[in-house]
Amino acid sequence: MLRQKIRDLLPPAVRSRVKRAIAGVRGLGNFYERVYEMQAVTLPPDDSIGLGDFDRIGKVELALLLLEGVQPGDRVIDLGCGTGRLAVHLIPYLSSGRYLGIDISRTMLKEAVRRTAGIKSGCAVEWRHQRTSRFELPDASAEAICAFSVFTHMEAEDTYRYFRDSLRVVRPGGKLIFSCLPLSLEASRGIFLQQAELDLAQRWAGVRNVVTTEESMEALASMTGWKVLRWYRGDQPSVTIPGMPAPQALGQSTCVLQRPS
Ligand SMILES: C[S@@+](CC[C@H](N)C(=O)[O-])C[C@H]1O[C@@H](n2cnc3c(N)ncnc32)[C@H](O)[C@@H]1O
């Protein structure tokens, strides 16, 4: 409905461009790519990666990485980088490191590149469109992979595949830091109850929130060889952000995994 309202507000020339883009999107073979592209071409860039304060959420994501010891010289992969919500803060921080933004949606990636284009940083920046769970990257080539609000929208079997290849790409001792929506959060239970009112086809008519449990994510982590280090609950303010008076919470819970040495 929101998509329809936005379409109605568009001038006719823009509307026909959007229509053409949507027709192109329908031809895409990868399910997740299709639903994300559809979202990316129909919603404004700040909203296409989810509602909420774009700037605040990006800062909280960075603060979580810093709590986990990410250093300015590290090689960090931002899986599902979206429209650059984290990148605009992380690229300046990685002053002598490498940032690789990966996304399944070309439109999201394009917007992330545009938003970060003017940033002055010694960071080596790269962007990749990736459709599969196989990273075209050498073994042990990153200190950390982060995936904020990515496995939140995926079935467990797909999350498992990303966990598996992430372990290869991160160096021993390196980390996979991701957020998700465990049922222990009140917000997740609300989302679950909404989704429970829909039938399967409606639930997967677009990008959906897939709720989980800490136990389930931890099981996937151990099945793929990761060690679970800790969780930051999404409803507990655990990070302080310069310029913000009170500690902040992400909303989704964040799990930290480590590749055993
Ligand atoms: C909710 S947005 C979050 C964006 C970003 N991580 C952030 O927190 O601002 C999810 C992003 O993950 C991307 N994505 C979803 N599934 C993906 C996959 N299998 N591979 C790469 N990117 C994916 C989507 O295209 C979208 O840009």
The ligand as an SDF file (V2000), in Angstrom:
LIG
                    3D

 27 29  0  0  0  0  0  0  0  0999 V2000
   17.5220   -4.0550    5.5760 C   0  0  0  0  0  0  0  0  0  0  0  0
   18.8110   -3.7000    4.4600 S   0  0  0  0  0  0  0  0  0  0  0  0
   20.1450   -3.3500    5.5600 C   0  0  0  0  0  0  0  0  0  0  0  0
   21.2470   -2.5540    4.9170 C   0  0  0  0  0  0  0  0  0  0  0  0
   22.4860   -2.2930    5.7710 C   0  0  0  0  0  0  0  0  0  0  0  0
   23.1240   -3.4970    6.2200 N   0  0  0  0  0  0  0  0  0  0  0  0
   22.1370   -1.4070    6.9170 C   0  0  0  0  0  0  0  0  0  0  0  0
   22.0290   -1.8670    8.0420 O   0  0  0  0  0  0  0  0  0  0  0  0
   21.9340   -0.2310    6.6640 O   0  0  0  0  0  0  0  0  0  0  0  0
   19.2430   -5.2900    3.8380 C   0  0  0  0  0  0  0  0  0  0  0  0
   20.2220   -5.1940    2.6850 C   0  0  0  0  0  0  0  0  0  0  0  0
   20.7730   -6.4760    2.4600 O   0  0  0  0  0  0  0  0  0  0  0  0
   20.7870   -6.7490    1.0760 C   0  0  0  0  0  0  0  0  0  0  0  0
   20.7290   -8.1990    0.9260 N   0  0  0  0  0  0  0  0  0  0  0  0
   19.7130   -9.0110    1.2270 C   0  0  0  0  0  0  0  0  0  0  0  0
   20.0050  -10.2780    0.9560 N   0  0  0  0  0  0  0  0  0  0  0  0
   21.2700  -10.2610    0.4690 C   0  0  0  0  0  0  0  0  0  0  0  0
   22.1510  -11.2670   -0.0040 C   0  0  0  0  0  0  0  0  0  0  0  0
   21.7650  -12.5300   -0.0570 N   0  0  0  0  0  0  0  0  0  0  0  0
   23.3810  -10.9100   -0.4340 N   0  0  0  0  0  0  0  0  0  0  0  0
   23.7620   -9.6120   -0.4080 C   0  0  0  0  0  0  0  0  0  0  0  0
   22.9550   -8.6020    0.0090 N   0  0  0  0  0  0  0  0  0  0  0  0
   21.7290   -8.9320    0.4470 C   0  0  0  0  0  0  0  0  0  0  0  0
   19.5630   -6.0240    0.5450 C   0  0  0  0  0  0  0  0  0  0  0  0
   19.6200   -5.7870   -0.8440 O   0  0  0  0  0  0  0  0  0  0  0  0
   19.5800   -4.7600    1.3800 C   0  0  0  0  0  0  0  0  0  0  0  0
   20.3470   -3.7680    0.7850 O   0  0  0  0  0  0  0  0  0  0  0  0
  1  2  1  0
  2  3  1  0
  2 10  1  0
  3  4  1  0
  4  5  1  0
  5  6  1  0
  5  7  1  0
  7  8  2  0
  7  9  1  0
 10 11  1  0
 11 12  1  0
 11 26  1  0
 12 13  1  0
 13 14  1  0
 13 24  1  0
 14 15  1  0
 14 23  1  0
 15 16  2  0
 16 17  1  0
 17 18  1  0
 17 23  2  0
 18 19  1  0
 18 20  2  0
 20 21  1  0
 21 22  2  0
 22 23  1  0
 24 25  1  0
 24 26  1  0
 26 27  1  0
M  CHG  2   2   1   9  -1
M  END
$$$$
